[in-house]
Amino acid sequence: MQVQLIKAQESDSEILTEIQIRTFLDDNQRKPPGCSLEGPPGYDSEEWNRSWINRTPYYKILYKRKVIGGIILFEIDKDEYEVGRIWIDPAYQNMGLGQESMARMFELHPDIKRWVLGTPDWAVRNQHFYVKVGFRKIGETSVDPVLGWGGINYELRT
C-alpha cells in the first residue's frame, strides 16, 4: 500500500488548497479553446475547504507521508455518496496513485452501495480513469454556455 487516505483537518486546508490550484491550473492545458478557465467551486479558497472539511467526508491523500491530493465526498443518502472531487498534484499523476486512492476510499466506506460523480466532457483522462476504477457512464449534461462544456455522469454500484 503506497497511498493513505486520512480525514483532513482544518490545519490541512492550506496545503490542500495549494495542490488544488496547481492541479486545476494544469487541467486548463487540456480545455478546448473558448472554455472557461475557472476551476471547480472553492478550489482556490482555504475558507471553502475548511468549511467542507468540517461538514463532509474530506480526505487528504498521502504518498510517502506527503500530502499529494485529496478527495471530497458528499452524502446523498445513507448508502449513496457523490465523489465531489478528487485531485492529485500534477507531479504525482500517472503513477497509479489515483486508482489506489479510490480503492482506499471504497475500503473506508464499505456500506456505500452507490457512488456517483461527474466530470467535464473535455476531460478525457478523467473519463478513462473513472471507467478504469469501476464507474460506468450513465448520462451527459448539455453544454453550459458560461463554462463552454457539458458533463459526463458516472455511477458505480457495489
C-alpha positions as CSV (number, residue, x, y, z in Angstrom):
1,M,0.0,0.0,0.0
2,Q,1.6,3.2,-1.2
3,V,-1.3,5.6,-0.5
4,Q,-3.0,6.6,2.7
5,L,-6.4,8.4,3.0
6,I,-6.7,10.3,6.2
7,K,-9.5,12.5,7.3
8,A,-8.5,16.1,6.7
9,Q,-8.3,18.6,9.5
10,E,-8.7,22.4,9.3
11,S,-4.9,22.7,9.5
12,D,-4.7,20.8,6.2
13,S,-6.7,23.4,4.3
14,E,-3.7,25.5,3.1
15,I,-1.8,22.6,1.5
16,L,-5.0,21.0,0.1
17,T,-5.9,24.4,-1.5
18,E,-2.4,24.9,-2.9
19,I,-2.5,21.4,-4.5
20,Q,-5.9,22.0,-6.0
21,I,-4.8,25.3,-7.5
22,R,-1.8,23.5,-9.2
23,T,-4.0,20.6,-10.3
24,F,-6.8,22.7,-11.8
25,L,-4.4,25.2,-13.4
26,D,-2.7,22.2,-15.0
27,D,-6.1,20.9,-16.3
28,N,-6.5,24.2,-18.2
29,Q,-3.9,23.0,-20.7
30,R,-6.4,20.3,-21.8
31,K,-9.5,22.5,-22.1
32,P,-10.7,23.3,-25.6
33,P,-10.5,26.9,-26.9
34,G,-13.3,29.2,-25.7
35,C,-13.9,27.3,-22.4
36,S,-13.9,28.9,-19.0
37,L,-10.5,28.6,-17.3
38,E,-12.2,28.7,-13.9
39,G,-11.7,25.6,-11.7
40,P,-14.5,24.0,-9.7
41,P,-16.2,25.9,-6.9
42,G,-13.8,26.8,-4.0
43,Y,-10.8,25.1,-5.4
44,D,-8.7,28.2,-4.6
45,S,-10.3,29.1,-1.3
46,E,-8.9,27.9,2.1
47,E,-12.1,29.1,3.7
48,W,-14.2,27.0,1.4
49,N,-12.0,24.0,2.0
50,R,-12.1,24.4,5.8
51,S,-15.9,24.6,5.7
52,W,-16.2,21.3,3.8
53,I,-13.5,19.6,6.0
54,N,-15.9,20.2,8.9
55,R,-19.1,19.2,7.1
56,T,-18.4,16.1,5.0
57,P,-16.0,13.2,4.5
58,Y,-13.0,15.1,3.2
59,Y,-9.7,13.2,2.9
60,K,-6.1,14.1,2.3
61,I,-4.2,11.7,0.1
62,L,-0.7,10.8,1.4
63,Y,2.1,9.2,-0.5
64,K,5.4,8.5,1.4
65,R,3.9,10.6,4.2
66,K,3.5,13.7,2.0
67,V,0.1,15.2,1.1
68,I,-0.3,14.9,-2.7
69,G,-4.1,15.4,-3.1
70,G,-7.5,15.0,-1.7
71,I,-11.0,13.6,-2.0
72,I,-14.2,15.3,-1.0
73,L,-17.4,13.2,-0.7
74,F,-21.0,14.3,-0.4
75,E,-23.6,12.2,1.2
76,I,-26.7,11.8,-1.0
77,D,-28.4,9.1,1.1
78,K,-27.2,6.8,3.9
79,D,-25.9,4.3,1.3
80,E,-25.1,6.7,-1.6
81,Y,-22.2,9.1,-1.9
82,E,-21.1,11.5,-4.6
83,V,-17.4,11.8,-5.2
84,G,-17.5,15.6,-5.3
85,R,-13.8,16.0,-6.2
86,I,-10.6,14.0,-6.4
87,W,-7.3,15.6,-7.2
88,I,-3.7,14.5,-7.3
89,D,-0.8,17.0,-7.6
90,P,0.4,17.0,-11.3
91,A,3.9,15.9,-10.1
92,Y,2.4,12.7,-8.8
93,Q,-0.1,11.9,-11.6
94,N,0.2,8.8,-13.9
95,M,1.7,6.7,-11.1
96,G,-1.4,4.7,-10.2
97,L,-1.9,6.8,-7.0
98,G,-5.4,8.0,-8.0
99,Q,-6.5,4.4,-8.5
100,E,-5.1,3.4,-5.2
101,S,-6.7,6.4,-3.5
102,M,-10.1,5.4,-4.9
103,A,-9.6,1.8,-3.7
104,R,-8.8,3.2,-0.2
105,M,-12.0,5.3,-0.4
106,F,-14.1,2.3,-1.1
107,E,-12.5,0.4,1.8
108,L,-13.2,3.3,4.2
109,H,-16.9,3.2,3.1
110,P,-17.9,-0.4,2.7
111,D,-21.6,0.3,3.4
112,I,-22.0,2.6,0.4
113,K,-24.0,0.8,-2.3
114,R,-24.0,3.5,-5.0
115,W,-21.3,6.0,-5.9
116,V,-21.9,8.8,-8.4
117,L,-19.7,11.6,-9.9
118,G,-19.5,13.9,-12.8
119,T,-16.7,15.2,-15.0
120,P,-16.4,17.7,-17.9
121,D,-16.9,16.3,-21.3
122,W,-13.4,17.6,-22.4
123,A,-11.7,15.7,-19.5
124,V,-10.9,12.5,-21.4
125,R,-8.2,11.5,-18.9
126,N,-10.7,11.7,-16.1
127,Q,-13.3,9.7,-18.1
128,H,-10.7,6.9,-18.7
129,F,-9.7,6.9,-15.0
130,Y,-13.3,6.6,-13.7
131,V,-14.0,3.7,-16.0
132,K,-10.7,2.1,-15.0
133,V,-11.7,2.2,-11.3
134,G,-15.1,0.6,-12.0
135,F,-17.5,3.5,-12.8
136,R,-19.9,3.4,-15.8
137,K,-21.2,6.2,-17.8
138,I,-24.9,6.9,-17.1
139,G,-25.6,10.2,-18.8
140,E,-24.5,13.5,-20.2
141,T,-25.4,17.1,-19.5
142,S,-25.8,19.9,-22.1
143,V,-23.1,22.4,-22.7
144,D,-23.2,25.2,-20.2
145,P,-22.9,28.5,-22.2
146,V,-20.9,30.1,-19.4
147,L,-18.4,27.3,-19.0
148,G,-18.3,26.2,-22.6
149,W,-18.6,22.5,-21.9
150,G,-21.0,19.8,-20.9
151,G,-20.6,17.0,-18.4
152,I,-20.5,13.2,-18.2
153,N,-22.1,11.4,-15.3
154,Y,-20.9,8.1,-13.8
155,E,-22.0,5.6,-11.2
156,L,-20.6,2.6,-9.5
157,R,-22.9,0.1,-7.7
158,T,-21.4,-2.2,-5.1
